[in-house]
Amino acid sequence: MGQCDVLVIGGGPAGSTVSSLLSEKGWKVVLLEKDNHPRFHIGESLLPMSLPILDRLGVRGKVEKIGMIKRGAEFVSQYHNGSSATYYFKGARDKNHPYAFQVRRAEFDHILLNNSKDKGTNVLEGVCVTSVDLDSNGMCLITAENGDGKPIEWKARYVVDATGRDSFLAKKLGTRRSNRSHNTSAIYSHFKDVKRRQGDDEGNISIYWFEEGWFWMIPLSDGTMSVGAVCLPEYLQNCKKDLDQFLLDTISRSPDVSRRMQNARMTITTKATGNYSYYSDLLVGKNHILIGDAFAFIDPVFSSGVHLALTSATHAIDVIEATLNGIPKLPSIQREYERKSKHGLKTLSWFIYRITQPAMQNLFMAPRRNTFGIEEAVLSMLAGDLYGKNTVDFQLLLFKILYYINFCAQWKKNWTAYKHRRPKAKDNFSSSMSLPRFNLRLW
Ligand SMILES: Cc1cc2nc3c(=O)[nH]c(=O)nc-3n(C[C@H](O)[C@H](O)[C@H](O)COP(=O)(O)OP(=O)(O)OC[C@H]3O[C@@H](n4cnc5c(N)ncnc54)[C@H](O)[C@@H]3O)c2cc1C
């Protein structure tokens, strides 16, 4: 049986980041990853405020080599005659990070995982964790299976759950809740020969609204375009034929997306992810912590998932070290971790829950030319500036007031859209009837 200070389950962006930073500080870290990298993963669009973290990890140069520069996000609305509005990150309050990258996740995640190996983490790939006992004579006992189905055991002082949407610990502890405020599904693939934007705009993400939700188009550096649709789960349940054809049919529902995809060829088989917004009541315990998607997942319309995973990993370091060092003010450090994690999610959630409302579409399609700093605030949020010194809470409040004015001005249209998107899905994950301690719902 192996022994270590910290055992990290999952080698995505969150797990690799926390491992690198802890190994750098001299802790004995083991990371168990069920797949063998490089492996496919969806989520190719990064945010500018992740770049300081890539610098801290020392991998920015490598990511730059595989990435496509993304200077902004374009929103296209068929409800506004197919017109578009592009939000450039250079207009955000923090002028130090005017761009981000679009990356193939297989390559990006591989860079981060190799970096944690270089920093001294003992990384074992093709090893799937099957059980965790959080109270085995004062230690955590982790059981895993390697590719041959052989069991392996580890004893660790601390366990980090970075298992992404598998949310291993939250499921085991019964704390994972389906997010009733916003539940959507996604269908996606990769294509060649999709028309790209020109010049400096080539790497921008495009978001298209359509009747059933919204599409993304993410240009990758080798000419591939990642294309996906996020829809209500009821829409995906209509899929009676093969997924490839269903995606093509869905694309044909948007004249603007179809125009760019007239000559497109699908290069990988289509994938779908159902019922996918959730959170865990539990974020941190006496010898364990949840980071990245293992804690919560919200709709990816603002490409925030990897950024939230990277930031939660950096924030978790303080809690893990305070626990290992037996620091008396640990409870306040844990509370601070919870506060930060929830603050980022809540800021984004308010916008995400309303993204398909006509009132929100009207505001996004008519940027305010920065009246009262509102556009700068929205851009800062889109850039992932959710935790730092550049607080834009007041300006975001003004945006919310504008939203409600817009909502009331066209209340019938907005109310109908709200009723349409209201989740009908049952809570698939919750086994306990207790009230969640933490609800992302804001109204
Ligand atoms: C449709 C869709 C589109 C998205 N688009 C974007 C986007 O454009 N931009 C963006 O930033 N984010 C996007 N995201 C979200 C993004 O993919 C995630 O937020 C991000 O990958 C989270 O990183 P993570 O490290 O927490 O989890 P993951 O990247 O999922 O990594 C978890 C790892 O844990 C491993 N694992 C799981 N269970 C076990 C186990 N029992 N034992 C060992 N290993 C295990 C998995 O194999 C995996 O490698 C999107 C998500 C979806 C569903």
The ligand as a MOL file (V3000), in Angstrom:
LIG
                    3D

  0  0  0     0  0            999 V3000
M  V30 BEGIN CTAB
M  V30 COUNTS 53 58 0 0 0
M  V30 BEGIN ATOM
M  V30 1 C -20.7600 20.7850 -23.6410 0
M  V30 2 C -19.6980 21.4520 -22.8270 0
M  V30 3 C -18.9990 22.5330 -23.3520 0
M  V30 4 C -18.0070 23.1570 -22.5970 0
M  V30 5 N -17.3270 24.2280 -23.1090 0
M  V30 6 C -16.3930 24.8510 -22.3560 0
M  V30 7 C -15.6180 25.9120 -22.8810 0
M  V30 8 O -15.7420 26.2730 -24.0490 0
M  V30 9 N -14.7110 26.5010 -22.0770 0
M  V30 10 C -14.5240 26.0980 -20.7840 0
M  V30 11 O -13.6980 26.6830 -20.0760 0
M  V30 12 N -15.2120 25.0620 -20.2710 0
M  V30 13 C -16.1340 24.4390 -21.0260 0
M  V30 14 N -16.8050 23.3770 -20.5180 0
M  V30 15 C -16.5370 22.9740 -19.1290 0
M  V30 16 C -15.1680 22.3330 -18.9660 0
M  V30 17 O -15.0280 21.2630 -19.8750 0
M  V30 18 C -14.9870 21.8590 -17.5470 0
M  V30 19 O -15.4710 22.8540 -16.6790 0
M  V30 20 C -13.5450 21.5140 -17.1830 0
M  V30 21 O -13.0840 20.4430 -17.9450 0
M  V30 22 C -13.4370 21.1760 -15.6990 0
M  V30 23 O -12.1680 20.7070 -15.3770 0
M  V30 24 P -11.9840 19.6260 -14.1990 0
M  V30 25 O -10.5250 19.4040 -14.0800 0
M  V30 26 O -12.7670 20.0410 -13.0280 0
M  V30 27 O -12.6980 18.3150 -14.7530 0
M  V30 28 P -12.3400 17.4320 -16.0210 0
M  V30 29 O -11.6460 18.2420 -17.0420 0
M  V30 30 O -13.5820 16.7520 -16.4500 0
M  V30 31 O -11.3100 16.3570 -15.4580 0
M  V30 32 C -11.7400 15.3490 -14.5880 0
M  V30 33 C -10.8010 14.1610 -14.7570 0
M  V30 34 O -11.0760 13.2170 -13.7230 0
M  V30 35 C -10.9690 11.9080 -14.2810 0
M  V30 36 N -11.7610 11.0050 -13.4320 0
M  V30 37 C -13.0940 11.0100 -13.2490 0
M  V30 38 N -13.4670 10.0370 -12.3790 0
M  V30 39 C -12.3200 9.4130 -11.9980 0
M  V30 40 C -12.0330 8.3100 -11.1210 0
M  V30 41 N -13.0070 7.6710 -10.4430 0
M  V30 42 N -10.7510 7.9310 -10.9650 0
M  V30 43 C -9.7330 8.5580 -11.6480 0
M  V30 44 N -9.9620 9.5860 -12.4980 0
M  V30 45 C -11.2270 10.0230 -12.6680 0
M  V30 46 C -11.5190 12.0530 -15.6880 0
M  V30 47 O -11.0630 11.0300 -16.5470 0
M  V30 48 C -10.9940 13.4410 -16.0730 0
M  V30 49 O -9.7660 13.3780 -16.7740 0
M  V30 50 C -17.7500 22.7070 -21.2750 0
M  V30 51 C -18.4290 21.6050 -20.7760 0
M  V30 52 C -19.4050 20.9770 -21.5280 0
M  V30 53 C -20.1440 19.8040 -20.9550 0
M  V30 END ATOM
M  V30 BEGIN BOND
M  V30 1 1 1 2
M  V30 2 1 2 3
M  V30 3 2 2 52
M  V30 4 2 3 4
M  V30 5 1 4 5
M  V30 6 1 4 50
M  V30 7 2 5 6
M  V30 8 1 6 7
M  V30 9 1 6 13
M  V30 10 2 7 8
M  V30 11 1 7 9
M  V30 12 1 9 10
M  V30 13 2 10 11
M  V30 14 1 10 12
M  V30 15 2 12 13
M  V30 16 1 13 14
M  V30 17 1 14 15
M  V30 18 1 14 50
M  V30 19 1 15 16
M  V30 20 1 16 17
M  V30 21 1 16 18
M  V30 22 1 18 19
M  V30 23 1 18 20
M  V30 24 1 20 21
M  V30 25 1 20 22
M  V30 26 1 22 23
M  V30 27 1 23 24
M  V30 28 2 24 25
M  V30 29 1 24 26
M  V30 30 1 24 27
M  V30 31 1 27 28
M  V30 32 2 28 29
M  V30 33 1 28 30
M  V30 34 1 28 31
M  V30 35 1 31 32
M  V30 36 1 32 33
M  V30 37 1 33 34
M  V30 38 1 33 48
M  V30 39 1 34 35
M  V30 40 1 35 36
M  V30 41 1 35 46
M  V30 42 1 36 37
M  V30 43 1 36 45
M  V30 44 2 37 38
M  V30 45 1 38 39
M  V30 46 1 39 40
M  V30 47 2 39 45
M  V30 48 1 40 41
M  V30 49 2 40 42
M  V30 50 1 42 43
M  V30 51 2 43 44
M  V30 52 1 44 45
M  V30 53 1 46 47
M  V30 54 1 46 48
M  V30 55 1 48 49
M  V30 56 2 50 51
M  V30 57 1 51 52
M  V30 58 1 52 53
M  V30 END BOND
M  V30 END CTAB
M  END
